[in-house]
Amino acid sequence: MLDECLTLRASHLIIDALRLYKCEPPIQVEFLEEHFKPDGTQIGKGAWDVDWTKILAEEGGWSVITCDSGRSRGERARLKGPPLQLILPARRITGFFMSGAMSSYSGFEKFRAVIYLFPQIVKILSTHDYPMGTRFKIRATASRQGYEIAEWPLTDSLADLSI
């Protein structure tokens, strides 16, 4: 699942490019906002993370690629609930979080990062070496000529998370 912070245009580029990637079993990739349109749910652009992640967890089998890796601040953030980097592990949804610096990158650079790392993402998801809900951080290499992915250990307790 491609989170809305990747933009519609970049997400469609990623989806189209990944149709060329052959793997078994095939990987289904969707843009978050479009995933909920056909069934008529009220989930859509700007939906709170606790709401759409609950539906994905019920459907099962989803992982999320997102730029939403920082801790939001302010009143609206407090109203929205816990940050996505805590919600996904609590719902047992594997998350691939672009680093904070990457959130300001152009749609093209985000597209490039996902395409560059997609074979590694598929390997992570298909080997079952990591439990569902594991977090991974995506960042540009020091030279910004490539990208790397690494497990992002959970340091916060999920016991007090009310979702």
N, C-alpha and C positions, 0 to 999 in steps of 0.2 A: 504494500500500500504506500503510495506516495502522498505525503502530507501536503496540505495546501500551501505551506511556506515555500514549496519548490516552484510554484506558479503553474498555471494551466499549460502555457506554451512549452515550458521546459519538461513538464510531466508528459505531455503528448509526444515530444521528441524522444524521451526515454522509452515510453511504451512502444513507439514505432521501431526504434532501434533494437529493442530487446526481442521483438518478434523474429529477428534474424538469428538470435542466439538459440542454438539447439541444445536442449538438455532434457534428460529423462529423470523424473517426470517433468513435463512442461511447467514452467513457472507462470503464474497468473500475476500480472501487474496492473494496478488500477490507480487512478487519481482519486483521492479521498472524497472530494465533493461529488464526483460523478458516480461513485459507488452507491451512494444512498438515493440518487435521483429516481431510478426505475421503480423502486418499491414504494415510493410515496411517503417515506418517513420525513419528518420535519428536520432531520439532521442535514446540515448543509454548510455553506461558507460561514465561518465564524463560530461554528458549533463548539461547545466546550469540550475539552479533551476527555473529561470524565464520561460524557455522554456517548461520543462516537467510539471510544475504546471499549465501552461496555458491550456495544453491539458487535464489534469485531471479536471480542473475547467469546461471546456467545456463538458466533459463526465458527470460530476456531480456525487454526492454520495460517493466520496472518502474521506478517512481520511489517514493520513500519520504517520507512526511510524519511528522515525529517531534519530540518535545520533548527528545530526547537530544542536546544540543549542547555540553554541558560535558565537561571532562576528569574522568573518575572518578578517585577516589583510594582508596588502601587496598589490602589484600592481595587481596580478591575482584576488584577492578578489574584488578589485574595478572594474575591468573589468567585472566580473561575475554579478555585480549588487547587489541589496539589499540582506541581509541575509535571509535565509529560515524562520526564526522565525517571519519575517515581511511579507514575500511573502504569506505564507499560510493564515494568517488572511485576507489579502487584497483580496485574491482569494476565500475566504469563504470555505477554506479547513481546517477541524479540524486537529490539529497537536499534536502528543504525542512525546515530546522531552526528550530523555534520558539526564540526567545531564552531565555536562562537564566531571566529573570524570568517568562516565560510558563509555565514548567514548574510554577509554583506556582498558576497560575490555575485556576479551576474548569473542569470539563468543558464547561460551557456556553460559557465564554469561549474555550476552544480550538475548540469547534464553530463559534462565531461567526467566529473568525479564518479558519478554513479556508473557510467559505462566502463570507465577504467577499472573500477573495483568489482563490477558485477560477477566475474568468475569467482572471486574470493567470497562474495556474499552467498552465491549459490553453494559453494563448497561448505561454508559454515552451516547453512541451513540443511544441507542434504546429509552431512556426516553425523549429525545428532551428537556431536562432541560437547555441545553446549545445551543446557536446558532452555526450554521456552522461557522467555522473560529476561534472557541475558542482554546486556547493553553493550554496544560497540560504538567507538568514537571514530569518525572519519575526519581526517585532516590532510591538508596539503603537505607535501614534503618540504624540507627547508628551502630547496631550490624552486619550489612551486612548479616543477616539471612533471610531477606525478602526485599520487595520493596514496595514503596508507590507512589501514584499518586495524584497530586493536581493541581487545576487550576493555570495557570501561567498568571496573568493579563497582559494585554498589556499596557505598559507605554509610548511607542513611538507613535507618530501620524502617521497614514497611509495617511493623506491628501497630504503630500509631496512626497509620494512614486511613483516613475515613473516606472511602469511595464507594 
